[in-house]
Amino acid sequence: MTIPELQQALNTEDARKAFWINIYNAYFLLLRQQGWERPDIFREPLVPIAGKRFSLDDIEHGILRRCRAKWALGYLPSPLFRLSVYKLMLRRPDYRIHFALNCGARGCPPIGFYREDMISEQLDVATHGFLEQETVVDETQSVLHTTPLMRWYLGDFGGFHGIRKLLVRTLGLKQHNWRIRFQPYDWQEALYRFSS
């Protein structure tokens, strides 16, 4: 298969999302089993697809996040991706991918299998479940303590306003002047955590 054939096969946004989320999660586990460690597991082009080799960073930050710079809080594009990544990237970014990608740490969302015909509903469920589990609501102090994934990719969520709006809607909270605080991330390895 070639890149143009892959583009044709993944001819909808839902097909692209489901395919690349599943590829990312499967290859992370496979590469980890082969002994690859951070940061090389993300940077090295170890994923053979359509006659090209992609890194996990190519998939996450290039294809799924529309060529956003990894360390720019989701605000800046990166010109460093190859043409094949640009050809395969999503048309619109979707913040919910952050609740579907698993990098083998306890702080990551569980691994699910995503289907093209159900991807939107599955991403909604993953987002709701993860945020419900990872957010502590302190009503007396008006503080929402949540996952640092949202700080790392602040622009993907529409800044603090977008994060607040997402948490209020997802957790069924009353509109309020909530302050956002980010909890420490749990980097302890936890492979093979699958969603039910």
Beta strands, then each sheet from edge to edge (+ up, - down):
strand 1: 47-49
strand 2: 52-54
strand 3: 136-138
strand 4: 143-146
strand 5: 179-182
sheet 1: 1+ 2-
sheet 2: 3+ 4- 5-
end
